[in-house]
């Protein structure tokens, strides 16, 4: 499966609170919600927590692939992440922070290389690009040029 052939992710209201959602990705079923502090029932991660999970998982998987290919003794790899919105002149900037925990007997040079490799993770690259989001209502039709 190529990056352009991703599985469709479906999100539907669960009925388990005002914001609670059921997320289906292939054969996987997950919950999403907002924390109680903002009116949710906290029955699952928030949308931003899922975004962070995607970044963290991609980072760890990218690093695992690299250390396995180079037969470096790194085990385990974990990633901690945070997100914040920063108000700047002219708008808002999203800041994603990640701290990578590496255990194993590797040199400082290898550690720096892994830091560089983490930056190549596909989700990191996506978050750094300008993106578009196309939205339409189901069952709506496209207007043909006259």
PASEBA-1860 file (N, C-alpha, C; in nm, 3 decimals):
! residues 146
1> XXXXXXXX> 0.084/-0.117/0.000/0.000/0.000/0.000/0.089/0.124/0.000 ~ 0.070/0.211/-0.099/0.148/0.333/-0.105/0.085/0.440/-0.018 ~ 0.159/0.549/0.003/0.106/0.658/0.085/-0.023/0.714/0.028 ~ -0.041/0.709/-0.104/-0.162/0.762/-0.165/-0.278/0.663/-0.158 ~ -0.254/0.539/-0.115/-0.359/0.439/-0.103/-0.392/0.409/0.043 ~ -0.399/0.512/0.125/-0.428/0.493/0.267/-0.571/0.443/0.285 ~ -0.593/0.372/0.394/-0.727/0.329/0.429/-0.811/0.451/0.464 ~ -0.939/0.441/0.439/-1.031/0.547/0.477/-1.053/0.539/0.627
9> XXXXXXXX> -1.049/0.652/0.693/-1.081/0.661/0.835/-1.220/0.720/0.846 ~ -1.307/0.655/0.922/-1.444/0.703/0.941/-1.462/0.743/1.086 ~ -1.520/0.858/1.108/-1.546/0.909/1.242/-1.695/0.938/1.253 ~ -1.760/0.880/1.354/-1.904/0.897/1.375/-1.932/0.922/1.521 ~ -2.036/0.999/1.548/-2.075/1.022/1.686/-2.112/0.891/1.752 ~ -2.068/0.874/1.877/-2.094/0.750/1.948/-2.223/0.754/2.028 ~ -2.271/0.874/2.060/-2.388/0.886/2.147/-2.351/0.875/2.293 ~ -2.222/0.870/2.322/-2.172/0.853/2.459/-2.123/0.987/2.515
17> XXXXXXXX> -2.198/1.092/2.493/-2.159/1.225/2.538/-2.163/1.321/2.422 ~ -2.155/1.451/2.450/-2.174/1.549/2.343/-2.067/1.548/2.234 ~ -1.946/1.507/2.267/-1.838/1.511/2.168/-1.777/1.374/2.138 ~ -1.820/1.272/2.206/-1.762/1.139/2.193/-1.781/1.083/2.052 ~ -1.673/1.028/1.997/-1.672/0.976/1.860/-1.621/0.833/1.857 ~ -1.665/0.758/1.758/-1.609/0.626/1.728/-1.526/0.643/1.601 ~ -1.401/0.602/1.607/-1.309/0.613/1.495/-1.282/0.473/1.442 ~ -1.303/0.453/1.312/-1.276/0.324/1.250/-1.171/0.344/1.142
25> XXXXXXXX> -1.062/0.268/1.152/-0.955/0.270/1.053/-0.926/0.125/1.018 ~ -0.972/0.081/0.903/-0.957/-0.060/0.868/-1.031/-0.145/0.969 ~ -0.961/-0.241/1.030/-1.024/-0.329/1.128/-1.010/-0.276/1.271 ~ -0.960/-0.154/1.286/-0.936/-0.097/1.419/-1.048/-0.001/1.458 ~ -1.094/-0.013/1.581/-1.196/0.077/1.633/-1.141/0.147/1.756 ~ -1.151/0.279/1.757/-1.098/0.362/1.864/-1.205/0.461/1.909 ~ -1.182/0.524/2.021/-1.270/0.629/2.070/-1.196/0.761/2.065 ~ -1.271/0.868/2.049/-1.215/1.004/2.058/-1.314/1.088/2.136
33> XXXXXXXX> -1.264/1.185/2.209/-1.350/1.271/2.288/-1.271/1.393/2.331 ~ -1.339/1.485/2.391/-1.274/1.600/2.452/-1.266/1.575/2.602 ~ -1.169/1.638/2.669/-1.160/1.624/2.815/-1.284/1.684/2.883 ~ -1.310/1.640/3.005/-1.424/1.691/3.080/-1.413/1.842/3.101 ~ -1.292/1.894/3.113/-1.272/2.037/3.136/-1.331/2.124/3.025 ~ -1.349/2.067/2.906/-1.407/2.144/2.796/-1.542/2.088/2.751 ~ -1.606/2.011/2.839/-1.742/1.964/2.812/-1.755/1.825/2.758 ~ -1.645/1.756/2.739/-1.651/1.619/2.689/-1.667/1.520/2.802
41> XXXXXXXX> -1.672/1.393/2.767/-1.682/1.285/2.866/-1.548/1.216/2.889 ~ -1.445/1.253/2.813/-1.311/1.199/2.827/-1.307/1.046/2.813 ~ -1.383/0.994/2.715/-1.383/0.849/2.692/-1.278/0.806/2.590 ~ -1.199/0.900/2.544/-1.092/0.868/2.450/-1.003/0.989/2.434 ~ -0.892/0.972/2.364/-0.802/1.085/2.339/-0.873/1.195/2.260 ~ -0.824/1.317/2.277/-0.877/1.430/2.201/-0.819/1.426/2.059 ~ -0.878/1.501/1.967/-0.821/1.505/1.832/-0.674/1.546/1.829 ~ -0.635/1.641/1.911/-0.494/1.680/1.913/-0.406/1.570/1.974
49> XXXXXXXX> -0.459/1.495/2.069/-0.381/1.383/2.124/-0.361/1.276/2.017 ~ -0.462/1.255/1.931/-0.444/1.162/1.819/-0.339/1.214/1.721 ~ -0.338/1.344/1.698/-0.237/1.402/1.611/-0.097/1.379/1.669 ~ -0.083/1.402/1.798/0.045/1.377/1.865/0.081/1.228/1.859 ~ -0.018/1.141/1.878/0.008/0.997/1.871/0.059/0.959/1.733 ~ 0.002/1.018/1.629/0.048/0.990/1.493/0.192/1.034/1.472 ~ 0.226/1.153/1.523/0.363/1.202/1.512/0.459/1.114/1.592 ~ 0.420/1.078/1.713/0.506/0.994/1.797/0.526/0.855/1.739
57> XXXXXXXX> 0.417/0.794/1.690/0.427/0.660/1.631/0.514/0.662/1.507 ~ 0.495/0.762/1.423/0.576/0.774/1.301/0.723/0.791/1.335 ~ 0.751/0.874/1.435/0.888/0.898/1.477/0.953/0.768/1.526 ~ 0.885/0.699/1.616/0.940/0.574/1.672/0.958/0.468/1.564 ~ 0.862/0.457/1.472/0.871/0.359/1.364/0.987/0.392/1.269 ~ 1.004/0.519/1.238/1.114/0.562/1.151/1.249/0.529/1.216 ~ 1.260/0.559/1.345/1.384/0.529/1.417/1.407/0.379/1.427 ~ 1.302/0.302/1.455/1.317/0.156/1.465/1.365/0.099/1.333
65> XXXXXXXX> 1.310/0.146/1.223/1.352/0.098/1.091/1.500/0.127/1.069 ~ 1.544/0.247/1.105/1.684/0.286/1.085/1.778/0.204/1.173 ~ 1.748/0.192/1.302/1.840/0.119/1.390/1.843/-0.030/1.356 ~ 1.733/-0.084/1.309/1.730/-0.225/1.269/1.817/-0.246/1.144 ~ 1.801/-0.156/1.047/1.879/-0.164/0.924/2.029/-0.153/0.950 ~ 2.067/-0.074/1.051/2.208/-0.053/1.082/2.258/-0.142/1.197 ~ 2.168/-0.226/1.246/2.203/-0.321/1.353/2.260/-0.251/1.476 ~ 2.198/-0.137/1.513/2.238/-0.066/1.633/2.157/-0.120/1.750
73> XXXXXXXX> 2.219/-0.135/1.862/2.153/-0.191/1.980/2.072/-0.088/2.056 ~ 1.961/-0.047/2.000/1.872/0.049/2.067/1.743/-0.023/2.100 ~ 1.709/-0.026/2.229/1.586/-0.093/2.269/1.554/-0.054/2.412 ~ 1.444/0.001/2.441/1.335/0.043/2.353/1.352/0.187/2.308 ~ 1.260/0.229/2.219/1.249/0.368/2.175/1.113/0.417/2.223 ~ 1.110/0.535/2.285/0.981/0.595/2.319/0.987/0.745/2.290 ~ 0.870/0.803/2.270/0.860/0.944/2.232/0.752/1.009/2.317 ~ 0.784/1.122/2.379/0.686/1.202/2.452/0.659/1.327/2.371
81> XXXXXXXX> 0.532/1.366/2.364/0.496/1.479/2.278/0.402/1.577/2.347 ~ 0.412/1.703/2.306/0.323/1.808/2.352/0.291/1.898/2.235 ~ 0.175/1.963/2.242/0.133/2.058/2.139/0.085/2.185/2.208 ~ 0.117/2.299/2.150/0.062/2.425/2.199/0.042/2.519/2.082 ~ -0.054/2.608/2.098/-0.080/2.712/1.999/-0.018/2.841/2.052 ~ 0.060/2.906/1.968/0.129/3.029/2.007/0.076/3.143/1.921 ~ 0.028/3.247/1.986/-0.021/3.364/1.915/0.099/3.449/1.873 ~ 0.106/3.474/1.744/0.212/3.558/1.688/0.147/3.668/1.606
89> XXXXXXXX> 0.224/3.767/1.571/0.171/3.873/1.487/0.116/3.813/1.359 ~ -0.011/3.838/1.333/-0.071/3.788/1.211/-0.134/3.650/1.223 ~ -0.139/3.590/1.340/-0.206/3.461/1.349/-0.159/3.374/1.463 ~ -0.170/3.245/1.439/-0.135/3.144/1.539/-0.040/3.044/1.475 ~ 0.058/3.001/1.552/0.153/2.899/1.508/0.138/2.779/1.601 ~ 0.133/2.661/1.542/0.130/2.539/1.623/0.272/2.495/1.650 ~ 0.301/2.467/1.777/0.434/2.417/1.815/0.417/2.274/1.865 ~ 0.490/2.184/1.804/0.493/2.044/1.846/0.630/2.018/1.906
97> XXXXXXXX> 0.629/1.966/2.026/0.755/1.930/2.092/0.757/1.780/2.111 ~ 0.871/1.721/2.082/0.886/1.577/2.107/1.020/1.553/2.171 ~ 1.018/1.462/2.267/1.139/1.419/2.335/1.152/1.270/2.307 ~ 1.264/1.232/2.249/1.289/1.094/2.211/1.376/1.029/2.317 ~ 1.331/0.917/2.368/1.407/0.841/2.467/1.466/0.718/2.397 ~ 1.597/0.709/2.402/1.668/0.597/2.341/1.746/0.524/2.450 ~ 1.732/0.394/2.455/1.811/0.315/2.548/1.897/0.220/2.468 ~ 2.017/0.204/2.512/2.109/0.114/2.444/2.249/0.172/2.446
105> XXXXXXXX> 2.340/0.094/2.400/2.480/0.133/2.401/2.517/0.192/2.265 ~ 2.488/0.322/2.248/2.520/0.389/2.123/2.602/0.515/2.153 ~ 2.681/0.555/2.055/2.770/0.670/2.071/2.691/0.801/2.058 ~ 2.755/0.910/2.096/2.693/1.042/2.079/2.670/1.070/1.932 ~ 2.760/1.028/1.847/2.744/1.046/1.702/2.620/0.972/1.652 ~ 2.599/0.849/1.700/2.480/0.773/1.661/2.353/0.840/1.714 ~ 2.358/0.892/1.835/2.241/0.962/1.892/2.205/1.083/1.807 ~ 2.305/1.161/1.765/2.281/1.277/1.681/2.224/1.237/1.545
113> XXXXXXXX> 2.272/1.126/1.491/2.220/1.077/1.363/2.073/1.039/1.378 ~ 2.037/0.976/1.490/1.897/0.939/1.512/1.809/1.061/1.529 ~ 1.862/1.166/1.589/1.787/1.292/1.598/1.760/1.347/1.458 ~ 1.858/1.339/1.372/1.843/1.381/1.233/1.741/1.294/1.160 ~ 1.747/1.163/1.181/1.654/1.070/1.116/1.511/1.095/1.162 ~ 1.491/1.130/1.289/1.356/1.158/1.341/1.290/1.270/1.261 ~ 1.370/1.365/1.216/1.316/1.477/1.139/1.263/1.434/1.003 ~ 1.301/1.315/0.956/1.257/1.268/0.824/1.127/1.190/0.831
121> XXXXXXXX> 1.074/1.168/0.949/0.949/1.091/0.961/0.840/1.160/0.878 ~ 0.759/1.080/0.809/0.660/1.133/0.715/0.560/1.228/0.781 ~ 0.519/1.200/0.903/0.423/1.289/0.970/0.490/1.422/1.005 ~ 0.616/1.420/1.044/0.690/1.545/1.067/0.691/1.628/0.941 ~ 0.720/1.564/0.830/0.725/1.635/0.702/0.588/1.692/0.666 ~ 0.483/1.616/0.690/0.347/1.663/0.662/0.313/1.785/0.747 ~ 0.347/1.781/0.875/0.315/1.894/0.963/0.393/2.019/0.926 ~ 0.507/2.004/0.862/0.588/2.120/0.824/0.543/2.181/0.691
129> XXXXXXXX> 0.466/2.107/0.612/0.419/2.157/0.483/0.291/2.237/0.500 ~ 0.264/2.321/0.404/0.133/2.384/0.395/0.040/2.280/0.337 ~ -0.076/2.263/0.398/-0.170/2.160/0.354/-0.301/2.223/0.309 ~ -0.381/2.145/0.241/-0.517/2.185/0.208/-0.610/2.080/0.265 ~ -0.729/2.122/0.301/-0.833/2.030/0.345/-0.953/2.055/0.255 ~ -0.992/1.954/0.181/-1.107/1.965/0.092/-1.226/1.902/0.162 ~ -1.339/1.972/0.162/-1.458/1.925/0.234/-1.580/1.937/0.143 ~ -1.666/1.834/0.145/-1.794/1.841/0.076/-1.895/1.760/0.155
137> XXXXXXXX> -2.019/1.787/0.134/-2.125/1.710/0.198/-2.151/1.585/0.117 ~ -2.173/1.472/0.185/-2.205/1.347/0.116/-2.332/1.366/0.036 ~ -2.332/1.314/-0.086/-2.449/1.324/-0.171/-2.457/1.455/-0.248 ~ -2.366/1.548/-0.219/-2.368/1.673/-0.294/-2.307/1.649/-0.431 ~ -2.339/1.734/-0.522/-2.287/1.717/-0.658/-2.190/1.827/-0.692 ~ -2.104/1.799/-0.786/-2.007/1.897/-0.832/-2.072/1.977/-0.943 ~ -2.057/2.107/-0.943/-2.109/2.190/-1.052/-2.013/2.184/-1.169 ~ -2.068/2.165/-1.287/-1.986/2.164/-1.407/-1.970/2.306/-1.457
145> XX> -1.853/2.336/-1.512/-1.837/2.472/-1.568/-1.937/2.494/-1.681 ~ -1.995/2.613/-1.688/-2.096/2.644/-1.789/-2.035/2.669/-1.924
END
